[in-house]
C-alpha cells in the first residue's frame, strides 16, 4: 500500500488526513503524521506499519487504513473545522420540526414508518412530505424526497439554495444525494438513524471531498420527541404482529 498525503479511512469508519511521512530522530523508523478529521485537532504520529498492515474483519482481509482521495492541506483544515458548519438551533427550528412530526403521524396512520419533512424559505413552508413508499409503491417516496419535490414544484426551480429542510430522522443515502442535488442551504433533523443514516451515523456523505455543494447542519432538534414517535410506532407494530400470531 502506497502512503501518500490525502484522506484515509480507518476500517472501523473514521476518516484521517495524512500530512506526510516523517523519520524518527533516533530509531530512523518511518512514521506517518496524520490527523483525525472528526476528533482532536492535534497532530498524531503513528508507525508506518499501522497504515500498511491489514486486519481480519467479518471473514475478510482489508487494510487498516484505506486511501480514499487526495486532498490539500487547506481542504483538510477546512474539514477538520467541520463543526463550524454546524449551527445551533434557533427558536423557529422547534416549531418547524413539530410540523414535520405532524406529517410523520400521517405516515404512521397509514402504517408507514413515521418520518416527516418540510421545506421552509424565509419563514414560509414551501414544501412538505411524509414517508409513503408502501402506499405509493414507490421506493423513492421518502419524506425528504416528497418534500423536495413539492418545494421544487411550488417554487418552479429544482435548486433550493435559500431553503431549509426539516426532517424528523437523519437522512439515508438516497435522500442525502437528493439534498445535495437540490442545493438545500441548511439541513435540520431530529434524531439519528444509527443503521442507515449517512450524515453523522455512517458514511458522513456530506463531508465527502468530491461533492460540489456544502450546507449547514443542525442536528438533534426535538431529538427525544422524534425518537419516541418512532419507538411508539414500532412498539405498536410489534404488538399487532404478536396479536395476529396468537
Buried (B, 14 or more C-beta within 10 A) or exposed (E): BEBEBBBBBBEEEBBBBBBEBEEEEEEEEBBBBBBBBBEEEEEBEBEBEEBBEEEEEEEEEEBBBEBBEEBEEEBBEBBBEBEEBEEEBEEEBBBBBBBBBBBBEBBBEEEBBBBBBBBBBEEEBBBBBBBBBBEEEEEEBBBBBBBBBBBBEBBEBEEBEEBBBBBBBBBBEBBBBBBBEBBBBBBBBBBBBEEBBBBBBBBBBBBBBEEEEEBBBBBBBBBEBBBBBBEEBEEEEEEEEEEEEE
